[in-house]
Amino acid sequence: MPVCAVNTFRLRPGVTAERFERFSAELDRPTCLAFDEVLGFEVYLSDDGTVVEIMTVSSWPEWERVRDSAPELTPVVQTFDELVQPDSVTTLLTRKSPLPQEI
């Protein structure tokens, strides 16, 4: 069953939302979405520098294996670390409820 990782974090002081958006659109999302394990990747930004990323993967353990070993992800991780406050990152692993979503 697919898993959604809901990641929240804050940008480092001085990092603009526009800079993060470029990173996300040009490097992060395309690189991650190129892996078969990644089924979806959405990014939401607030004006105060808070970012929410929702990444849907086919298997969290398989994604962790890829994430931790794929050389293609090295520039993604390096740039992410430059842009994001490391102590602000939280991840919530979720799954979509099988119950009807609309009434």
N, C-alpha and C positions, 0 to 999 in steps of 0.2 A: 504494500500500500504506500502511495506517495506520502512524503512528509514535507510540511512547510516549515522552514526555519524563518522565524520572524526576528530579525536583527534590528536593534535600536542602538544608536550611538550619537555622539556630538562631534562636530568638527572642531579641530584645533583653533585656538584664537588666531585670527588673521586669515583663515581659509574661508573663502567665499563659497556660497552655495553654487555659484556658476562654475567655479573651478572643480568642485566635486561632481557636478552634473557632467562636465566634459570627461572627467576620468571615468565616470560610470558608463556613459554612452560610447566612449571611444575605446576603452580598455577592459573595464571590469565585466560589464554585462556580456559583450561579445565573446570574451575569452571563456567565461563560465558557461554560457549557453552553447558553446562549441562541444562541450562534453555531453555524451549521451545520458549521463546521470542527472543532468540539470534539465528539468521540464519547463521551468518558468522562472522569471526573475523580474520583479517590479521594485521600483525605487520611489519613495515619497520624501519630500523635503519640506521642512517648515522654515519660516522666516527667522527663527531664533537659532538655527544651526543644528537642529535635531533631524536625524535621518532615520527612516524606517525602510528596511529592505526585506522583501518577502521572496525567498528563494524556495521553489518547489523542486524536490529531488526524488528520484525513484527509490532510493535507499540511503538513509543517513550514514550507516557504516561504510557503504561503498563510496559515497561522496567524500567522507573523511579520508579514505584511502587515497582517492584521486587528489583531493585538496592538498594532502600532505606530501605527495610524491611527484606531481606533474610539474616539470620545469616551466611549462607555459604560464603557470600561476605565480612564478617568482616576481615578475614586474608588477603584477596586480597586488600582491601582498606588500611589496616594498612601498608602492605609491599609497596604498591604503594606510599604512603605518605613518606616512608623512602627513596625511590629511586628517586623520581621525585621532581623537583623544583616546588612548588605549584603555584607560580605566573606565570609560563610559560605555563600552560594548557589552550588550546583553543579548542572549539568544534564547528564544523560546521555541522548542520543537512542538509542532502541532500537526494534527491531521484533520481533514475535512470531515465533518459529521455526516454520517450516512442518512440522517433524518432530512426531510424536505426543508429547504432553506427559505421558501416563500410560502406565505399563507394565502 
